[in-house]
Every structure is written in structure tokens, then in C-alpha cells.
Amino acid sequence: MKNLLKYISLILVISYWSISSWAATQIEGNNEKNYFQFVIPQYHTTRQSGQTLNVYVRYAYKKNLPSNKYPDYRVLRAIILKYLEPSEELPAEVFWEILAAQMGKELMGSFSLDGISIQLEVLDNQNPESYEPGDHGPTFTMGDIAPLDIHH
């Protein structure tokens, strides 16, 4: 009986050790990544004869970036908003793809990000002056992040 208890104890120790070492390995190998996302809904712009769009933005912080270095999303949002109205550099008729790319490149260059994905969803517009049927728009992705793919 005494030998049986020793044998069971040995099995428990070996079992626990191998499980705990496996768990430690899994934690060490974990590829943790922090993301943030926001939306600018139903934005009415004078671009392309007047359109309404939703802007979806998702970004990944650089690995090991301390949380006190995370940018305030409102600053990124303000940068996006400046692209939504025509400017001398980007006039009213510029393609949505160019706007999305410019937004993404500026944000990647200005903040500690590993990746960014921006999806512009131009909403159905049946107005004869700015006829653009069906929801449509580009997705721009740069860096280490999966592209946004939002559908309603």
C-alpha cells in the first residue's frame, strides 16, 4: 500500500509538471497584439457631388508599446475627418481609393502602429446628379493587420 501511494504521488508530480511546462510554453509563445477600432458613421461630404459614407478604421499598436503611449483615437479621427472634404491637394472628384490610401499612410507615419486598415463605405445614392447605386468603396490596408471587411 505504501508503494502504491508513492507510485500514485510520482505519477501526479510528473503529470502536473508536464502540463504546467506545456502551459508555460504556450504563454511564452503567445503572439499577443493590441488593436483599436472606431467608425465615423453617416458622414455627409461634398466630395463626388455629395455623398454619405461610413468610415471604418482599425489599427494595431506596435508590439510591447506601453499603454501610456497609446494615441488618443480622437486625434486619429481628426486626421481622417480632414480628408473627407475637398482640399487643394485632394479635390472633390478624387477617387475614394486615393483618399483611403492617403489616410492610412499618414496615420502609419505619424503613430506607433504595426498596421492599419481603413474601409470607406459610400452609401447608395439615387440622386441623378451624383448617381452612385449600391453601397461601395475601397479598403486600404498597410502593415501587419488583416484587412477590414465590413458588410451590412
FENKA-V68027 format. One record per residue. N is the residue number from 1. RES is the residue in one small letter. OMEGA is omega in whole degrees, 0 to 359 (none if undefined). Layout:
<<N | RES | OMEGA> <N | RES | OMEGA>>
//
This chain:
<<1 | m | 180> <2 | k | 179> <3 | n | 179> <4 | l | 177> <5 | l | 178> <6 | k | 181> <7 | y | 179> <8 | i | 178> <9 | s | 179> <10 | l | 179> <11 | i | 179> <12 | l | 180> <13 | v | 180> <14 | i | 180> <15 | s | 181> <16 | y | 182> <17 | w | 182> <18 | s | 178> <19 | i | 182> <20 | s | 178> <21 | s | 176> <22 | w | 180> <23 | a | 179> <24 | a | 178> <25 | t | 180> <26 | q | 180> <27 | i | 180> <28 | e | 182> <29 | g | 183> <30 | n | 178> <31 | n | 183> <32 | e | 180> <33 | k | 179> <34 | n | 181> <35 | y | 170> <36 | f | 178> <37 | q | 176> <38 | f | 180> <39 | v | 169> <40 | i | 187> <41 | p | 169> <42 | q | 179> <43 | y | 179> <44 | h | 182> <45 | t | 175> <46 | t | 179> <47 | r | 176> <48 | q | 177> <49 | s | 177> <50 | g | 181> <51 | q | 173> <52 | t | 181> <53 | l | 169> <54 | n | 178> <55 | v | 179> <56 | y | 181> <57 | v | 173> <58 | r | 178> <59 | y | 179> <60 | a | 177> <61 | y | 175> <62 | k | 180> <63 | k | 178> <64 | n | 176> <65 | l | 179> <66 | p | 184> <67 | s | 178> <68 | n | 177> <69 | k | 178> <70 | y | 178> <71 | p | 174> <72 | d | 185> <73 | y | 180> <74 | r | 177> <75 | v | 177> <76 | l | 179> <77 | r | 179> <78 | a | 177> <79 | i | 178> <80 | i | 183> <81 | l | 182> <82 | k | 178> <83 | y | 187> <84 | l | 175> <85 | e | 182> <86 | p | 176> <87 | s | 178> <88 | e | 181> <89 | e | 182> <90 | l | 184> <91 | p | 187> <92 | a | 186> <93 | e | 180> <94 | v | 181> <95 | f | 178> <96 | w | 181> <97 | e | 180> <98 | i | 178> <99 | l | 181> <100 | a | 180> <101 | a | 180> <102 | q | 178> <103 | m | 183> <104 | g | 181> <105 | k | 179> <106 | e | 181> <107 | l | 179> <108 | m | 181> <109 | g | 186> <110 | s | 186> <111 | f | 180> <112 | s | 184> <113 | l | 173> <114 | d | 181> <115 | g | 178> <116 | i | 174> <117 | s | 181> <118 | i | 178> <119 | q | 174> <120 | l | 178> <121 | e | 178> <122 | v | 187> <123 | l | 179> <124 | d | 180> <125 | n | 182> <126 | q | 178> <127 | n | 183> <128 | p | 180> <129 | e | 181> <130 | s | 186> <131 | y | 174> <132 | e | 185> <133 | p | 176> <134 | g | 175> <135 | d | 183> <136 | h | 175> <137 | g | 185> <138 | p | 168> <139 | t | 176> <140 | f | 180> <141 | t | 181> <142 | m | 177> <143 | g | 186> <144 | d | 180> <145 | i | 177> <146 | a | 179> <147 | p | 172> <148 | l | 179> <149 | d | 185> <150 | i | 178> <151 | h | 179> <152 | h | none>>
//
